[in-house]
Amino acid sequence: MKWDGLRRSGNVEDRRGGGGKGGLGLGAVLVALVAGWIFGVNPLTILGLLDGANAPATQQQGTAPSMDDKQAMFVSSVLANTEDVWGKLFSEAGRTYQEPKLVLFGGSSNTTQTGCGVGQSAMGPFYCSLDRTVYIDLGFYETLERQLGAPGEFARAYVIAHEVGHHVQNLLGVLSKIDQVRAHMSETEANKLSVLQELQADCLAGVWAHHADKQYSVVEAGDIESALNAASRIGDDYLQKRGQGHVVPESFTHGTSAQRMKWFSTGYKLGDIQACDTFRQE
């Protein structure tokens, strides 16, 4: 991925201790990302972070990331590019894009305060709609590459773009509508709705990739394949089979590997938000 020439975002806050290095370990990630899905429980619920489940908490304060920290500068550059792409798309639609914040945490502490409660590294990257912030422990990238088999900078960029996709959903009112409907559903039906929400975020990540390449030429050979591989490695069926040897479709909350790859590809090929209506097309 060509990112060295991109600007850096001013919306990144560093709350890490001890440099934030080291992988999370597959066991820690499986606590929320796999075990929750196996038993039909949203990983955010396990960690008390389901949007709207908690009153906004007192926020911790961090600092701007160091310019000498390559990983942080990569994240900052990708976030800035999503700001530029979505800012332009919203403007073309007659709307104003309100930029999200992104918090880096981890290192000596694997928890952080969020507007939705206490966030933990074990759940991987996540978005809190109440404070409009993406949270990420960069150790997740090592886990993604070394233990889930999804290397590459564009795989990492896809992770950020997916979470920013949730922010776009939030600005468009999608998340609030989903929360209202889900409150009156059975667990199985609520899980199905969660899948559609996550697949739409994958599609929106693809829309970002389409315009990021068209406007800024950031995509290099193998990048899209890298993102698709990452999407496949965090599919519900892949993770459940790896975690327990078989899959339980009714407990899916994020979509199968094939679905996640399909919707990212749809967004990337068409570059159109309207093509991301997973609630009608899936």
Secondary structure, DSSP 8 states (H G I E B T S, - for coil): ---TTS---S-EEE--BGGG-S---HHHHHHHHTHHHHTT--HHHHTT--TTSS--------B---TT-HHHHHHHHHHHHHHHHHHHHHHHTT------EEEE--BT-SEEEETTEEEEGGG-SEEETTTTEEEE-THHHHIIIIIS---SHHHHHHHHHHHHHHHHHHHTTHHHHHHHHHTTS-HHHHHHHHHHHHHHHHHHHHHHHHHHHHHH----TTHHHHHHHHHHHTSHHHHHHHHHSS--GGG-SS--HHHHHHHHHHHHHH--GGGG-HHHH-
